[in-house]
Amino acid sequence: MRKFLGATALQLFIETEPTPASRPRVTRWGTFYGKKYEAFRREVKTLLVDHDGQQITGPVHAFIEIVCSPPKTTKRQFPRGDVDNFAKGPLDSMTTQGKFWKDDDQITALAVVKRFAEPNEASGIHIMYKEVTE
């Protein structure tokens, strides 16, 4: 992963069970996401509180690795859910936290992979990102 972004990339691990973004429900009172996804977003925001880095103002390149707990039985070789929906929650949470970047539209390159956790490996989200200065 570090080779993808270079030696100056910042690295972050969010130890929680990844949850893909659900379809938003639009009503006359506003837009809502599912309860499971909203609970995931709240948890990620609380786990990001300790971050004390400087806010990036320029373009950002990011790499995200989603590591999901494997189900007890499955024929699948990879987790259910679209990779873009898995990336949405952590990126939005990093944006609202305000200590990473001003807006996630600053991300000009994004690579996302998903996989099941190996035995004795914690599920979570590995995020590497760096400001592009060239």
VENJO-V207903 format. One record per pair of residues at least 6 apart in sequence whose ideal C-beta (glycine too) atoms are under 7 Angstrom apart, sorted by the first residue. I is the first residue (numbers start at 1). J is the second residue. D is the distance in Angstrom with one decimal. If there is no record, write none. Layout:
BEGIN
I:J:D ; I:J:D
END
This chain:
BEGIN
1:63:5.6 ; 1:65:6.7 ; 1:128:5.5 ; 2:9:6.1 ; 2:128:6.9 ; 4:63:5.2 ; 4:111:6.7 ; 5:61:5.9 ; 5:63:6.0 ; 5:128:5.4 ; 5:130:5.2 ; 6:130:6.8 ; 8:130:5.6 ; 9:128:4.7 ; 9:129:6.6 ; 9:130:4.3 ; 10:53:6.6 ; 10:128:6.9 ; 10:129:5.7 ; 10:130:6.2 ; 11:128:5.1 ; 12:127:4.6 ; 13:124:5.7 ; 13:126:5.5 ; 14:44:5.9 ; 14:47:5.4 ; 14:90:6.3 ; 14:124:5.4 ; 14:125:4.4 ; 15:122:5.4 ; 15:124:4.3 ; 16:43:5.5 ; 16:44:6.5 ; 16:47:6.6 ; 16:124:5.9 ; 17:69:6.0 ; 17:123:5.2 ; 18:66:4.8 ; 18:68:5.5 ; 18:86:5.5 ; 18:123:6.8 ; 18:125:5.6 ; 19:36:6.0 ; 19:37:5.6 ; 19:40:3.9 ; 19:89:6.6 ; 20:81:3.4 ; 20:82:6.3 ; 20:85:3.7 ; 20:86:4.9 ; 21:33:6.8 ; 21:37:5.8 ; 21:85:4.3 ; 21:88:4.2 ; 21:89:5.7 ; 22:33:5.2 ; 22:34:3.7 ; 22:37:4.5 ; 24:31:4.9 ; 24:32:6.7 ; 24:33:5.6 ; 25:32:4.9 ; 37:89:6.8 ; 40:89:5.9 ; 41:89:5.4 ; 41:93:5.8 ; 44:89:6.2 ; 44:90:5.9 ; 44:93:4.3 ; 45:93:4.9 ; 45:96:6.7 ; 45:97:6.3 ; 48:93:6.1 ; 48:94:6.5 ; 48:97:4.8 ; 51:97:6.8 ; 51:99:5.1 ; 53:99:6.2 ; 55:98:7.0 ; 55:99:6.0 ; 55:100:6.7 ; 55:101:6.2 ; 55:102:6.7 ; 56:100:6.7 ; 56:101:4.5 ; 56:106:6.8 ; 56:131:4.6 ; 57:102:6.7 ; 58:131:5.0 ; 58:132:6.4 ; 58:133:6.9 ; 59:106:5.8 ; 59:108:4.4 ; 59:132:4.5 ; 60:101:5.9 ; 60:106:5.0 ; 60:107:4.8 ; 60:108:6.8 ; 60:129:5.5 ; 60:131:5.9 ; 60:132:6.8 ; 61:108:6.6 ; 61:109:4.2 ; 61:129:6.8 ; 61:130:5.9 ; 61:132:5.6 ; 62:107:5.5 ; 62:110:5.1 ; 62:127:6.6 ; 62:128:6.9 ; 62:129:4.1 ; 63:111:4.8 ; 63:128:4.6 ; 64:87:5.2 ; 64:90:6.8 ; 64:112:4.6 ; 64:125:6.5 ; 64:127:5.3 ; 65:113:5.3 ; 65:126:4.1 ; 66:86:4.6 ; 66:112:6.9 ; 66:113:6.9 ; 66:114:4.0 ; 66:125:5.9 ; 67:115:6.2 ; 67:117:4.9 ; 67:121:6.7 ; 67:123:5.3 ; 67:124:5.6 ; 67:126:7.0 ; 68:79:4.0 ; 68:114:6.7 ; 68:116:5.8 ; 68:117:6.6 ; 68:123:5.7 ; 69:117:5.7 ; 69:123:4.5 ; 70:116:4.1 ; 70:117:6.5 ; 78:114:6.1 ; 78:115:6.3 ; 79:114:5.2 ; 79:116:6.2 ; 83:112:4.3 ; 83:114:5.5 ; 84:112:7.0 ; 86:112:6.6 ; 86:114:5.9 ; 87:110:6.8 ; 87:112:4.7 ; 90:125:5.3 ; 90:127:6.2 ; 91:104:4.8 ; 92:104:6.7 ; 94:100:4.3 ; 95:101:6.6 ; 95:103:6.1 ; 95:104:4.6 ; 108:132:6.7 ; 117:123:5.0
END
